[in-house]
Amino acid sequence: MIALTAADVAEATGGRLHADAATPVTGPVVVDSRRVEAGGLFVALPGEHVDGHDFARAAVASGAALVLAARELEGVPSVVVDDVQAALGELARVVLARVRAGGDLRVVAVTGSVGKTTTKDLLGQLLADLLPEGVAPEDGLVVPSGSFNNEVGLPLTVLRVTDATRFLVLEMGADGPGNIAYLTRIAPPDVGIVLAVGVAHVGKFGSVEAIARTKAEMVSGVVAGGTVVLNADDQRVAAMASLAAPEHTVTTFGTITSADVRAADVRVDASGRASFGLAVAHAPGAAEPAPVDLRLVGAHHVSNALAAATAVLALGGTTAAGIAGVADGLSRATPVSPHRMAVTERPDGVTVIDDAYNANPDSMRAALRALAVMAGRTRRSVAVLGEMLELGDGSRAAHDEIGRLVVRLNVKLLVVVGDGAYHIHEGALQEGSWGEESVFVPDLDAARAVLAEALEPGDVVLVKSSLGSGLWRLGDELAAGGPAVPGTHGTHDTASEVAP
């Protein structure tokens, strides 16, 4: 973060100062007292189970220079505000505006029902190539850790900027109307990307149309003169072009021929990795589409790669050399965030695809298709699936449809974990699964027992669910080598991740 004083923090947040006004705040802003560094700002967020105010003194003892709090804390240097979360957002807005006014910082933001984190990770890797000579990525580039995409995570990411930052990449999530508008108010993007409109969180939004309207808030949030990047393959997203202001540039990406940035001749190999030609319409001096060989597993990553490429080309220019450079960058990019189509080849011959960070019907379908491709006709496919959360009244039908898709894709063994996912099992049975092809188990322990008996050398195993179902724990265990295939000697120590 840029250097501030306690008085600066109070002024930015409209808070009441209970500290020496000149106290320097030079360290990172954190909401976890265990992550405090010398000179930092501890944000005492009240929580459902834990109140950050209870840890304020410990944060100061660990080196925090100041605490942002909702009440005065005796003996603790603090700025007291009415709403700590809102104050955190306002502090981030003010700091970003100050850095922008004094430097050459560009903000790239991405939203969508699926693909946000992967696209964010790709953007980070591609934008590193656009940094001025002599500027290291750790100095010139800020990218969120994990999925810091909400009213707390995004401000924390913004507050990592310094005067040396050239690119700030942001992921913007939403679980209700107005969320994206709020986040773009904190950090108005120079380039705003909308990936897709799906049914993730539809239980909170009420309808897909409400989701589309919320994602469209990104378009209005882009700065004057900025670029709006839209998915031409998604009709709801493509229609958002009508919401762009006259001073915006609208650029589309997709596989359809009318897209400004297009994937030509898409192919998927036996490992589930896609290749395509990166074609850019109206690029001066551009020759044939530039070849891209993705190291990410799953054909659905073509769309994420195109989105990232389109944003980077908007910032770096669409010369032939620029297009070739972006294509090369995409081919070099590797998975960054955990539990997202992470592929591990175990010594006992089992391949694990861990995609257990999140799940909705769109991402579930994409992961299952990747499983089918990777298993092919010579290996046995195993799907370990948990609940897709926040689907509202359509939850039963959505889970049922996934079970039916499992059968259509000829997945050899389906293990459905948890009561919330039961209708996946039900759908598989209704579609024509029989015998022991589909197994329902109530919890992780039961799933472990089934897999310990069922796994065989050569199996390809997909683990997929929403994060809240807890199935990611099983993903970690499987990737680390357990439960091992009977009669083999796989261990936690010798498991190795495939070079993606």
Rosetta blueprint (number, residue, H / E / L):
1 M L
2 I L
3 A L
4 L E
5 T E
6 A H
7 A H
8 D H
9 V H
10 A H
11 E H
12 A H
13 T H
14 G L
15 G L
16 R E
17 L E
18 H E
19 A L
20 D L
21 A L
22 A L
23 T L
24 P E
25 V E
26 T L
27 G L
28 P L
29 V E
30 V E
31 V L
32 D L
33 S H
34 R H
35 R H
36 V L
37 E L
38 A L
39 G L
40 G L
41 L E
42 F E
43 V E
44 A L
45 L L
46 P E
47 G L
48 E L
49 H L
50 V L
51 D E
52 G H
53 H H
54 D H
55 F H
56 A H
57 R H
58 A H
59 A H
60 V H
61 A H
62 S L
63 G L
64 A L
65 A L
66 L E
67 V E
68 L E
69 A E
70 A L
71 R L
72 E L
73 L L
74 E L
75 G L
76 V L
77 P L
78 S E
79 V E
80 V E
81 V L
82 D L
83 D L
84 V H
85 Q H
86 A H
87 A H
88 L H
89 G H
90 E H
91 L H
92 A H
93 R H
94 V H
95 V H
96 L H
97 A H
98 R H
99 V H
100 R H
101 A H
102 G H
103 G L
104 D L
105 L L
106 R E
107 V E
108 V E
109 A E
110 V E
111 T E
112 G L
113 S L
114 V L
115 G L
116 K H
117 T H
118 T H
119 T H
120 K H
121 D H
122 L H
123 L H
124 G H
125 Q H
126 L H
127 L H
128 A H
129 D H
130 L H
131 L L
132 P L
133 E L
134 G L
135 V L
136 A L
137 P H
138 E H
139 D H
140 G H
141 L E
142 V E
143 V L
144 P L
145 S L
146 G L
147 S L
148 F L
149 N L
150 N L
151 E L
152 V L
153 G H
154 L H
155 P H
156 L H
157 T H
158 V H
159 L L
160 R L
161 V L
162 T L
163 D L
164 A L
165 T L
166 R L
167 F E
168 L E
169 V E
170 L E
171 E E
172 M L
173 G L
174 A L
175 D L
176 G L
177 P L
178 G L
179 N H
180 I H
181 A H
182 Y H
183 L H
184 T H
185 R H
186 I H
187 A L
188 P L
189 P L
190 D L
191 V E
192 G E
193 I E
194 V E
195 L L
196 A L
197 V L
198 G L
199 V L
200 A L
201 H L
202 V H
203 G H
204 K H
205 F H
206 G L
207 S L
208 V H
209 E H
210 A H
211 I H
212 A H
213 R H
214 T H
215 K H
216 A L
217 E H
218 M H
219 V H
220 S H
221 G H
222 V L
223 V L
224 A L
225 G L
226 G L
227 T E
228 V E
229 V E
230 L E
231 N E
232 A L
233 D L
234 D L
235 Q H
236 R H
237 V H
238 A H
239 A H
240 M H
241 A H
242 S H
243 L H
244 A L
245 A L
246 P L
247 E L
248 H L
249 T E
250 V E
251 T E
252 T E
253 F E
254 G E
255 T L
256 I L
257 T L
258 S L
259 A L
260 D L
261 V E
262 R E
263 A E
264 A E
265 D E
266 V E
267 R E
268 V E
269 D L
270 A L
271 S L
272 G L
273 R E
274 A E
275 S E
276 F E
277 G E
278 L E
279 A E
280 V E
281 A L
282 H L
283 A L
284 P L
285 G L
286 A L
287 A L
288 E L
289 P L
290 A E
291 P E
292 V E
293 D E
294 L E
295 R E
296 L E
297 V E
298 G L
299 A L
300 H L
301 H H
302 V H
303 S H
304 N H
305 A H
306 L H
307 A H
308 A H
309 A H
310 T H
311 A H
312 V H
313 L H
314 A H
315 L H
316 G H
317 G L
318 T L
319 T L
320 A H
321 A H
322 G H
323 I H
324 A H
325 G H
326 V H
327 A H
328 D H
329 G H
330 L H
331 S H
332 R H
333 A L
334 T L
335 P L
336 V L
337 S L
338 P L
339 H L
340 R L
341 M L
342 A E
343 V E
344 T E
345 E E
346 R L
347 P L
348 D L
349 G L
350 V L
351 T E
352 V E
353 I E
354 D E
355 D E
356 A L
357 Y L
358 N L
359 A L
360 N L
361 P H
362 D H
363 S H
364 M H
365 R H
366 A H
367 A H
368 L H
369 R H
370 A H
371 L H
372 A H
373 V H
374 M H
375 A H
376 G L
377 R L
378 T L
379 R L
380 R L
381 S E
382 V E
383 A E
384 V E
385 L E
386 G L
387 E L
388 M L
389 L L
390 E L
391 L L
392 G H
393 D H
394 G H
395 S H
396 R H
397 A H
398 A H
399 H H
400 D H
401 E H
402 I H
403 G H
404 R H
405 L H
406 V H
407 V H
408 R H
409 L L
410 N L
411 V L
412 K L
413 L E
414 L E
415 V E
416 V E
417 V E
418 G L
419 D H
420 G H
421 A H
422 Y H
423 H H
424 I H
425 H H
426 E H
427 G H
428 A H
429 L H
430 Q H
431 E H
432 G L
433 S L
434 W L
435 G L
436 E L
437 E L
438 S E
439 V E
440 F E
441 V E
442 P L
443 D L
444 L H
445 D H
446 A H
447 A H
448 R H
449 A H
450 V H
451 L H
452 A H
453 E H
454 A H
455 L L
456 E L
457 P L
458 G L
459 D L
460 V E
461 V E
462 L E
463 V E
464 K E
465 S L
466 S L
467 L H
468 G H
469 S H
470 G L
471 L L
472 W H
473 R H
474 L H
475 G H
476 D H
477 E H
478 L H
479 A H
480 A L
481 G L
482 G L
483 P L
484 A L
485 V L
486 P L
487 G L
488 T L
489 H L
490 G L
491 T L
492 H L
493 D L
494 T L
495 A L
496 S E
497 E E
498 V L
499 A L
500 P L
